[in-house]
Amino acid sequence: MKIITGGVTAAKGFQAASTAAGIKYQGRTDMAMVYSEKPCVAAGTFTTNIVKAAPVKWDQEIVYQHPSAQVIICNSGIANACTGEEGFSYCRATAKAAAETLNVDENSVLVASTGVIGMQLPIQKLADGVKAMVPKLQGTLEAGNEAAKAIMTTDTKEKEVKRLRSHVKELRIPDYDYQKITVPTKKTTLVTNPTTIYGKEPIVFETLKQLMLQANQKVFIHTPYAVFSKEMYEGISQVKEQVPDTTMILNSIASGDNICASADYKKNRSEILDTGISLYEYMGRHSTHGKSLIIDDDIAIVGSYNLDCRSTYVDTETMLVVHGQEITKQLEEDFNGLKKRSLQVKKDGSYQKNKNVKESTIDGRKQGMIKVLSYIIQAFRYLA
């Protein structure tokens, strides 16, 4: 990969423009347009939440049902989320304004909005903004940068990513023999929290707890964070009492990338230690974000579930429970690799010395923020 200068206009054939349409504030650049000189194949990554903003629904229809896209219209200030049929009609009206002005197909126009939730867009201002941007379209780096600035809300800096693959004459696909890297399993089960919005029954946690309680030898837990509720403390304590060889690895405060979860962990680490489990903190330069469990030598569990309140009671998380010795052996090898780069936390909160692992340090600014947040976050632990 060769990093090049520029953003959305760095690639040939793309133009951008921006304008101050007065969506929410006067005199502030709040609309951006990206235009491709030729229709493009479109792809998108969309939320799986059942609550979707109007632009998400519109863009899904374009990406899934139509062969190409040519224009993106984005505004800041108002998000067009939780706006019902009226909000969706404004997506169509915005696309229509762009189609008429640029002489393209209405179904090749993607729309996006960011800002305040629950407010309706001033559609006439959007339509006027579209018409104002078309004459300004340019393929310059400056035009791309101004478009990036136009869709900032609470951001402190515009977001632009640009990479160009160079000196590649042909695409090389690794010659994998999938039969060699595939292992047999006895049974595979998908466990998921309810898909309803708001609070959820802790199905994933309770299922994992029951599986751990049935262990005969050992339980290994790998989680990025540990933010326990009362029920979770009790559940992990039960597991430790039933299975003495219970170990958990998570990020150290210095390595963790979730400052809220780290703040809660700082305040409540002693309670986690009181459950009796063997606790290890990963000391890598970057956080580890795996979510997995090993039960004895024949159950491997992987998925999206963090051992925290949010994953337990709020988010729709999934875990794949695989019954098989070969896959469990592979996961245990990875687990042991993490353990070699971790320090065990003793009962008093200090680290067990290990000459092969250096304790990660934390800068004063982050340390101060975590100290303050460790008290504030207690009121919002289910969102940490």
Residue pairs with C-beta under 8 A, 6 or more apart in sequence:
1 163
1 164
1 165
1 166
2 163
2 164
2 165
2 166
3 162
3 163
3 164
4 10
4 162
4 163
4 164
5 141
5 162
6 141
6 144
6 160
6 162
7 141
7 144
7 145
7 147
7 148
7 160
7 161
7 162
8 14
8 16
8 34
8 144
8 147
8 148
8 160
9 15
9 16
9 138
9 139
9 140
9 141
9 143
9 144
10 141
10 144
10 162
10 164
11 164
12 139
13 36
13 37
13 38
13 139
14 34
14 35
14 36
14 37
14 139
14 144
15 34
15 35
15 36
15 37
15 137
15 138
15 139
15 143
16 32
16 33
16 34
16 35
16 137
16 138
16 139
16 143
16 144
16 146
16 147
17 32
17 33
17 35
17 133
17 134
17 136
17 137
17 138
17 143
17 146
17 147
18 29
18 31
18 32
18 33
18 133
18 136
18 143
18 146
18 147
18 149
18 150
19 29
19 30
19 31
19 129
19 132
19 133
19 136
19 150
20 26
20 27
20 28
20 29
20 30
20 31
21 30
21 31
21 75
21 125
21 126
21 128
21 129
21 132
22 30
22 122
22 125
23 30
23 31
23 75
23 76
23 77
23 78
23 115
23 121
23 122
23 125
23 126
23 129
24 30
24 76
24 77
24 78
24 115
24 116
25 77
28 77
29 146
29 149
29 150
30 75
30 76
30 77
30 129
30 150
31 73
31 74
31 75
31 76
31 126
31 129
31 130
31 133
31 150
32 72
32 73
32 74
32 75
32 133
32 146
32 147
32 148
32 150
32 151
33 71
33 72
33 73
33 74
33 98
33 130
33 133
33 134
33 137
33 147
34 71
34 72
34 74
34 147
35 70
35 71
35 102
35 137
36 69
36 70
36 71
38 70
39 67
39 68
39 69
39 70
39 108
40 68
40 69
40 70
41 67
41 68
42 62
42 63
42 66
42 68
42 69
42 110
43 63
44 59
44 60
44 63
46 52
46 56
46 59
46 60
47 56
48 316
49 197
49 316
50 195
50 197
51 82
51 197
52 60
53 79
53 80
53 81
53 82
53 83
53 87
53 113
54 80
54 81
54 83
54 87
54 88
54 90
54 91
54 113
55 80
55 91
55 111
55 112
55 113
57 88
57 91
58 88
58 91
58 92
58 95
58 110
58 111
59 110
59 111
59 112
62 69
62 107
62 108
62 109
62 110
63 69
63 110
65 107
66 105
66 107
66 108
68 108
69 108
69 109
69 110
70 102
70 104
70 105
70 108
70 109
71 98
71 99
71 102
71 104
71 108
71 109
71 110
72 109
72 110
72 111
72 112
73 94
73 95
73 98
73 109
73 110
73 111
73 112
73 126
73 130
74 111
74 112
74 113
74 114
74 150
74 151
75 112
75 113
75 114
75 115
75 121
75 126
75 129
75 151
76 113
76 114
76 115
76 150
76 151
76 152
76 153
77 115
77 116
77 153
78 113
78 115
78 116
78 119
78 120
78 121
78 122
79 113
79 114
79 115
79 116
79 117
79 119
80 87
80 90
80 91
80 113
80 120
80 121
81 87
81 113
81 117
81 118
82 117
82 118
83 90
83 118
83 119
83 120
83 121
86 120
87 120
87 121
90 120
90 121
90 123
90 126
91 111
92 106
93 123
93 126
93 127
94 109
94 111
94 123
94 126
94 127
94 130
95 106
95 107
95 109
95 111
96 106
97 126
97 127
97 130
97 131
98 104
98 106
98 109
98 130
99 105
99 106
99 108
99 109
101 130
101 131
101 134
102 134
112 151
113 121
114 151
114 153
115 153
136 143
137 143
144 160
145 158
145 160
148 158
148 159
148 160
149 158
152 158
183 324
183 326
183 327
183 330
184 324
184 326
185 322
185 323
185 324
185 326
185 327
186 298
186 323
186 324
187 322
187 323
187 324
188 320
188 321
188 322
188 323
189 320
189 321
190 318
190 319
190 320
190 321
191 203
191 204
191 207
191 208
191 303
191 318
191 319
191 320
191 321
192 203
192 204
192 316
192 317
192 318
192 319
193 200
193 201
193 202
193 203
193 204
193 315
193 316
193 317
193 318
194 200
194 201
194 203
194 316
195 316
198 314
199 313
199 314
200 313
200 314
200 315
200 316
202 231
202 312
202 313
204 305
204 311
204 312
204 317
204 318
204 319
205 231
205 232
205 235
205 305
205 307
205 312
206 235
207 319
207 321
208 293
208 301
208 305
208 319
209 235
209 238
209 239
211 293
211 295
211 299
211 301
211 321
212 219
212 239
212 242
212 243
212 246
212 293
212 295
213 238
213 239
213 242
213 243
214 295
215 239
215 242
215 243
215 295
215 296
216 243
216 296
217 243
217 245
217 296
217 297
218 243
218 245
218 246
218 247
218 294
218 295
218 296
219 239
219 243
219 245
219 246
219 247
219 293
219 294
219 295
220 247
220 248
220 249
220 293
220 294
220 332
220 335
221 246
221 247
221 248
221 249
221 277
221 292
221 293
221 307
222 248
222 249
222 250
222 288
222 290
222 291
222 292
222 293
222 335
222 338
223 248
223 249
223 250
223 291
223 306
223 307
223 308
224 250
224 251
224 256
224 258
224 261
224 287
224 288
224 289
224 290
224 291
224 306
225 250
225 251
225 256
225 258
225 261
225 262
225 265
225 306
225 307
225 308
225 384
226 248
226 250
226 261
226 265
226 272
226 307
226 308
227 261
227 264
227 265
227 268
227 307
227 308
227 309
227 310
227 381
227 384
228 236
228 268
228 271
228 272
228 307
228 308
228 309
229 309
229 312
229 313
229 381
229 382
232 307
232 309
232 312
233 271
233 272
233 274
233 275
236 246
236 272
236 275
236 277
237 274
237 275
237 276
239 246
239 277
240 246
240 275
240 276
240 277
241 276
245 278
246 276
246 277
246 278
247 277
247 278
247 279
247 280
247 339
248 277
248 278
248 279
248 280
248 307
249 280
249 281
249 282
249 288
249 335
249 338
249 339
249 342
250 256
250 265
250 279
250 280
250 281
250 282
250 307
251 257
251 262
251 281
251 282
251 287
251 288
252 281
252 282
252 283
252 343
252 359
252 360
253 262
253 265
253 266
253 281
253 362
253 370
254 283
254 359
254 360
254 361
254 362
255 281
255 282
255 283
255 284
255 285
255 286
255 287
255 288
255 360
256 262
256 265
256 287
257 286
257 287
257 289
258 287
258 384
259 366
259 369
259 370
259 373
260 373
260 377
260 380
260 383
260 384
261 308
261 384
262 370
263 369
263 370
263 371
263 373
263 374
263 376
263 377
263 384
264 374
264 377
264 378
264 381
264 384
265 272
266 370
266 371
266 374
267 374
267 375
267 377
267 378
269 345
269 349
270 349
272 279
273 279
273 345
273 347
273 349
278 344
279 344
279 345
280 339
280 342
280 343
280 344
280 345
281 342
281 343
281 345
281 351
282 288
282 338
282 341
282 342
283 341
283 342
283 343
283 357
283 358
283 359
283 360
284 341
284 360
285 360
288 338
290 302
290 334
290 338
291 302
291 303
291 304
291 305
291 306
291 319
292 300
292 301
292 302
292 303
292 331
292 335
293 299
293 300
293 301
294 300
294 301
294 328
294 331
294 332
294 335
295 301
296 328
297 325
297 328
297 329
297 332
298 323
298 324
298 325
298 328
299 321
299 322
299 323
299 328
300 322
300 324
300 327
300 328
300 330
300 331
301 319
301 320
301 321
301 322
302 319
302 320
302 322
302 331
303 317
303 318
303 319
303 320
304 311
304 317
304 318
304 319
305 311
305 312
305 317
305 318
305 319
306 317
308 384
309 381
309 382
309 384
310 382
310 383
310 384
311 317
313 382
314 382
314 383
322 328
340 356
340 357
341 357
342 357
343 351
343 352
343 354
343 357
343 359
344 351
344 352
344 354
345 351
345 352
346 352
351 359
362 370
377 384
